[in-house]
Amino acid sequence: MQKRLFGNHLIILCLALLGFVQCKTDRSANKQHRIAIVVSTLNNPWFVFLAETAAAKSKALGYEAKIFDSQNNTALESDHFDNIIVSGFDAILFNSTDANGSVANVLKAKAANIPVFCMDREVNSVDAPTSQILSDSYSGAVAIGKYFTQQLNKKGKYVELLGIVGDNNTWARSKGFHSVVDHYPSLKMVAQQSADFDRNKALEVMESILQAHPDIDAVFCGNDGMANGAYQALVSAGKANTVKVFGFDGAEDVITSIGEHKITATGMQFPKIMAETAAVFADEYIKGKRDFPKKIPVSVELVTAKNIADYIAYGKK
Amino acid sequence: MKKLFKVFLYALIIGLVLYNSVSISKLSGLKNEVPDKFDATAYAQLLWKNRMQGKLDSAVELSTLIKEVEANQQMALDKYGNALGIGNYRYVLVKAIVNVTEIKADELQVKYQFENKQIDAVLATEYIYGNAVRDASGLVTVKDFSNTDDLNGISEAMNDKIRKEVLPSFKKAIQKGQKVQLVAAIELNKAFVKWNGLELIPIQLEILP
């Protein structure tokens, strides 16, 4: 009797164990992979578009996607990476806050075997990210520099508003622009200041520069947010019709302003291409692919009043 | 005696720690270990000297490109176009004989005729910037460079060579009405290919008698 009871218990135990193993196997087979999207800031519509496009593409590919806003703060970005690693995300689509400061975060993810695909903003490491899909900011700024020189007939005084000094795009745009304008000695840069890619800061910086240099002919801004801020300052100073403003991004309000002849030109980036490519790469990685190009430049196109009909915000019609 | 042994032992330990903490080597030796900075000008010169002529010789005739793009744009751009990245731009090396119709400060207005067609193009003589020449040549691939600055440096060096070595004598000699045989880089936006107003970035120029 006792033996039978023991035998019954054993069978029940075995069945329970089998059921447990089966459940576990089913759960892992049905586990929905997750992709984290970490962006530098959601306080700029351009980055909102980048993040939302990356999330939408990830979902379309069958993943659960979650957006993390670093608020331009590397420490907060680091916390996000810690959470992502602990939560067991399968890939990170990353728009960094700082080219150098963000490397440690990417390395953390790499150590946890989570691939990182950078979008738009570069990190200064060849090996840490799996791949970097970046706007060709230098070439875009070369095109703006050429148009800028033509518009000013190779002479005049100008101001340059730089983005965040720790971001590589800031310097790629500045270098590209200067690789053209510096060939023309009659084009004189009277001020060069950072406004952190921020519209309000650009307004303040520009107001202050205009006090010292009221006779400028043009402003080159490292992004469209700053171009808007600079334009606002010029309107307040009554100089909006005489000073040409050049931006970079292809943001909605600047595309409208170019159509209205308020802003002269911008460099159209394609956040959709970058975000979707990053999501497709993450999908391929999760499915087993390992050979990715370390960096992929994405073309930037010059948008002026002449070709504005061909473009909409963040891309082509 | 015991004290002496203790002092000796401490001295030995301190000596060992110091010996292992400090290493002295020649400054010249260290200097050699610093990786050399990439010399974009030298690299571009080398490419130009050894491989550019071959690429120029194999440039597609502009009329062939136009006809093939009109027949099947994607196939033609895949066949003749190059680009280091993704996006809409494709760069092509083309050869053509053009007629100079107007000489402007920064460019020449030129006419290109083939069969019964004619396009009005622009031959750049001032603004030689950007990646058109580098990318059209197909001599550089993005996989070979981890540093974007190096890639941009190659473009700058190639453009500089054209501005300093190809254009000055040409600009002095060229006259309205003359024919020019050229090899040039062109940038095509595959979203809207337009032939009229096409900008030709010169790489090789010869004024025909």
Interface residues (C-beta under 8 A of the other chain):
Chain A: E122 V126 L134 D136 Y138 S139 V142 A143 G145 K146 T149 Q150 A172 K175 G176 S179 V180 F270 I273 T277 P293 K294 K295 I296 P297 V298 S299 V300 E301 D310 K316
Chain B: A83 L84 G85 I86 G87 N88 Y89 D106 Y127 Y129 G130 N131 V142 K143 S146 T148 D149 N152 E156 N189 A191 F192
